Amino acid sequence: MAGGCCGGSETAPPTDDKAWRRVLWIALTINAAMFVVEIAGGVAAQSAALQADALDFLGDSANYAISLGVAGLALQWRARAAWFKGASLFLLGLWVLGSTLWMALAGTLPHAETMGAIGVLALVANIACAIMLWRHRDGDANRRSVWICSRNDAIGNIAVVAAALGVFGTGTAWPDIIVAVILAALGLSGGWQIVRQARGELASVAAERRTVRDAA
């Protein structure tokens, strides 16, 4: 949690290693491709869960791109980038909740077969990303935010596949709606965790600067 990771100073080593950058580039490519596949499939299948997950892929693509941009910079800049990503993830969760409510009121029935096929493909993609990012899960808020998003995606895709089975078995849209709400909750929780750790790191940097200034 944030309390255990925010004690580093501004001189903490930046995450500018080649392995980290290589994994981010691979994850960025996978997520960008899956966004296109899943948003098209979500619209075709009239699935709130697939569309929510597609937006998550888009958010993760931006997440990885920002992480690549700030890798190697000082802790202050990495924390600021993490705060922006966390806030964006939180707002995305709110948007998904609103979108899901609208689809529930519209009463559309998703196509379970399309949901299942794309959900399985997305699950494979996210498991691959999660495996690559596992060894990079600890560190500053910027690095940890990448792992949190990857973890949430893998969990979310399992839920999407379950929703497809639920829609197929019940003939109703409720499994799809429930999973979309779960994905939104994951986004809200993950975004709050990232923002909280980033704020702690920014406070740590500010405190260190005050100490240096007072000692001068």
C-alpha positions as CSV (number, residue, x, y, z in Angstrom):
1,M,0.0,0.0,0.0
2,A,1.0,3.6,-0.2
3,G,2.2,3.8,3.3
4,G,4.9,1.2,2.6
5,C,6.1,2.7,-0.7
6,C,6.1,6.4,-0.2
7,G,9.1,6.7,2.1
8,G,11.6,7.2,-0.6
9,S,13.3,10.5,-1.2
10,E,13.7,12.5,-4.3
11,T,17.1,10.8,-4.8
12,A,15.4,7.4,-5.1
13,P,16.7,5.6,-8.2
14,P,14.5,6.2,-11.2
15,T,12.9,3.3,-13.1
16,D,14.9,3.9,-16.3
17,D,16.1,0.3,-16.9
18,K,15.9,-1.3,-20.3
19,A,13.8,-4.3,-19.2
20,W,11.2,-2.0,-17.8
21,R,11.0,0.0,-21.0
22,R,10.9,-3.1,-23.2
23,V,8.0,-4.5,-21.2
24,L,6.1,-1.2,-21.3
25,W,6.4,-1.1,-25.1
26,I,5.1,-4.6,-25.5
27,A,2.2,-3.9,-23.1
28,L,1.4,-0.7,-24.9
29,T,1.2,-2.4,-28.2
30,I,-1.0,-5.3,-26.9
31,N,-3.4,-2.9,-25.1
32,A,-3.7,-0.5,-28.0
33,A,-4.6,-3.4,-30.4
34,M,-7.1,-4.9,-27.9
35,F,-8.8,-1.6,-27.5
36,V,-9.6,-1.5,-31.2
37,V,-10.8,-5.2,-31.1
38,E,-12.8,-4.9,-27.9
39,I,-14.6,-1.5,-28.6
40,A,-15.7,-2.8,-32.0
41,G,-16.8,-6.1,-30.5
42,G,-18.6,-4.3,-27.6
43,V,-20.6,-2.1,-29.9
44,A,-21.5,-5.1,-32.1
45,A,-22.4,-7.2,-29.2
46,Q,-24.2,-4.4,-27.4
47,S,-22.3,-5.3,-24.2
48,A,-21.6,-2.8,-21.5
49,A,-19.0,-5.0,-19.9
50,L,-17.0,-5.3,-23.2
51,Q,-17.2,-1.5,-23.8
52,A,-16.1,-0.9,-20.2
53,D,-13.2,-3.2,-20.6
54,A,-12.3,-1.6,-24.0
55,L,-12.1,1.8,-22.3
56,D,-9.8,0.2,-19.7
57,F,-7.5,-1.0,-22.5
58,L,-7.5,2.6,-23.8
59,G,-6.7,3.9,-20.4
60,D,-3.9,1.4,-20.0
61,S,-2.4,2.3,-23.3
62,A,-2.2,5.9,-22.1
63,N,-0.9,4.6,-18.7
64,Y,2.0,2.8,-20.4
65,A,2.8,5.7,-22.8
66,I,3.0,8.1,-19.8
67,S,5.2,5.7,-17.9
68,L,7.6,5.5,-20.8
69,G,7.7,9.3,-21.0
70,V,8.6,9.8,-17.3
71,A,10.9,6.7,-16.8
72,G,14.3,8.0,-15.7
73,L,13.0,11.3,-14.4
74,A,13.0,12.5,-10.8
75,L,10.6,11.1,-8.2
76,Q,8.6,14.3,-8.3
77,W,7.8,14.0,-12.0
78,R,7.0,10.3,-11.7
79,A,4.7,10.9,-8.8
80,R,2.9,13.7,-10.8
81,A,2.4,11.4,-13.7
82,A,1.1,8.7,-11.4
83,W,-1.4,11.2,-9.8
84,F,-2.7,12.1,-13.3
85,K,-3.1,8.4,-14.2
86,G,-4.8,7.6,-10.9
87,A,-7.2,10.5,-11.3
88,S,-8.0,9.5,-14.9
89,L,-8.7,5.9,-13.8
90,F,-11.0,7.2,-11.1
91,L,-12.9,9.4,-13.6
92,L,-13.1,6.5,-16.1
93,G,-14.7,4.4,-13.4
94,L,-17.4,7.1,-12.9
95,W,-18.0,7.2,-16.6
96,V,-18.4,3.5,-16.8
97,L,-21.0,3.6,-14.0
98,G,-23.0,6.2,-15.9
99,S,-22.8,4.3,-19.2
100,T,-23.8,1.1,-17.6
101,L,-26.9,2.7,-16.0
102,W,-27.9,4.1,-19.4
103,M,-27.6,0.7,-21.0
104,A,-29.6,-0.9,-18.2
105,L,-32.4,1.5,-18.7
106,A,-32.3,1.0,-22.4
107,G,-32.9,-2.8,-21.9
108,T,-30.6,-4.1,-24.6
109,L,-29.6,-7.8,-24.6
110,P,-25.9,-8.4,-25.4
111,H,-24.8,-11.2,-27.8
112,A,-23.2,-13.8,-25.4
113,E,-21.2,-15.6,-28.1
114,T,-19.4,-12.4,-29.2
115,M,-18.8,-11.4,-25.6
116,G,-17.3,-14.8,-24.7
117,A,-15.0,-15.0,-27.7
118,I,-13.6,-11.4,-27.3
119,G,-13.5,-11.8,-23.5
120,V,-11.3,-14.9,-23.8
121,L,-9.0,-13.1,-26.3
122,A,-8.7,-10.1,-23.9
123,L,-8.0,-12.4,-21.0
124,V,-5.1,-14.0,-22.8
125,A,-3.7,-10.6,-23.7
126,N,-4.0,-9.3,-20.1
127,I,-2.5,-12.4,-18.5
128,A,0.5,-12.1,-20.8
129,C,0.9,-8.4,-19.7
130,A,0.4,-9.3,-16.1
131,I,3.1,-12.0,-16.3
132,M,5.6,-9.6,-17.9
133,L,4.8,-6.9,-15.3
134,W,4.9,-9.1,-12.2
135,R,8.6,-8.5,-11.5
136,H,8.0,-4.8,-11.8
137,R,5.1,-4.5,-9.4
138,D,7.0,-2.9,-6.5
139,G,8.5,0.6,-6.4
140,D,7.2,4.1,-6.8
141,A,3.6,5.1,-7.5
142,N,4.2,5.4,-11.3
143,R,5.6,1.9,-11.5
144,R,3.0,0.4,-9.2
145,S,0.2,2.1,-11.1
146,V,1.1,0.0,-14.1
147,W,0.9,-3.2,-12.1
148,I,-2.4,-2.3,-10.6
149,C,-4.0,-1.6,-14.0
150,S,-2.6,-4.9,-15.4
151,R,-3.9,-6.8,-12.4
152,N,-7.4,-5.2,-12.6
153,D,-7.5,-6.0,-16.3
154,A,-6.9,-9.7,-15.8
155,I,-9.5,-9.9,-13.1
156,G,-11.9,-7.9,-15.2
157,N,-11.6,-10.2,-18.2
158,I,-12.4,-13.3,-16.1
159,A,-15.5,-11.4,-15.1
160,V,-16.4,-10.6,-18.7
161,V,-16.2,-14.2,-19.7
162,A,-18.4,-15.1,-16.7
163,A,-20.8,-12.4,-17.8
164,A,-21.0,-13.9,-21.3
165,L,-21.9,-17.3,-19.7
166,G,-24.4,-15.6,-17.5
167,V,-26.1,-13.8,-20.4
168,F,-26.2,-17.1,-22.4
169,G,-27.6,-19.0,-19.5
170,T,-30.2,-16.5,-18.3
171,G,-31.2,-14.8,-21.5
172,T,-31.0,-11.4,-19.6
173,A,-28.6,-8.5,-19.6
174,W,-28.1,-8.5,-15.9
175,P,-24.8,-10.5,-15.8
176,D,-23.3,-8.0,-18.3
177,I,-24.5,-5.0,-16.2
178,I,-23.2,-6.5,-13.0
179,V,-19.8,-7.1,-14.4
180,A,-19.6,-3.6,-15.9
181,V,-20.3,-2.3,-12.4
182,I,-17.6,-4.5,-11.0
183,L,-15.1,-3.2,-13.6
184,A,-16.1,0.4,-12.7
185,A,-15.5,-0.4,-9.0
186,L,-12.1,-1.8,-9.8
187,G,-11.3,1.4,-11.6
188,L,-12.4,3.6,-8.8
189,S,-10.4,1.5,-6.2
190,G,-7.3,1.4,-8.3
191,G,-7.4,5.0,-9.1
192,W,-7.8,6.0,-5.5
193,Q,-4.8,3.7,-4.5
194,I,-2.6,5.3,-7.1
195,V,-3.6,8.9,-6.2
196,R,-3.0,8.2,-2.5
197,Q,0.5,6.9,-3.1
198,A,1.4,9.6,-5.5
199,R,0.3,12.3,-3.0
200,G,2.4,10.6,-0.4
201,E,5.5,10.7,-2.6
202,L,4.9,14.4,-3.5
203,A,4.6,15.2,0.2
204,S,7.8,13.3,0.8
205,V,9.6,15.3,-1.9
206,A,8.2,18.6,-0.5
207,A,9.3,17.7,3.1
208,E,12.8,16.8,1.9
209,R,13.1,20.1,0.1
210,R,12.0,22.0,3.2
211,T,14.6,20.1,5.3
212,V,17.3,21.0,2.8
213,R,16.2,24.6,2.6
214,D,16.1,24.9,6.5
215,A,19.5,23.4,6.8
216,A,21.1,25.8,4.2
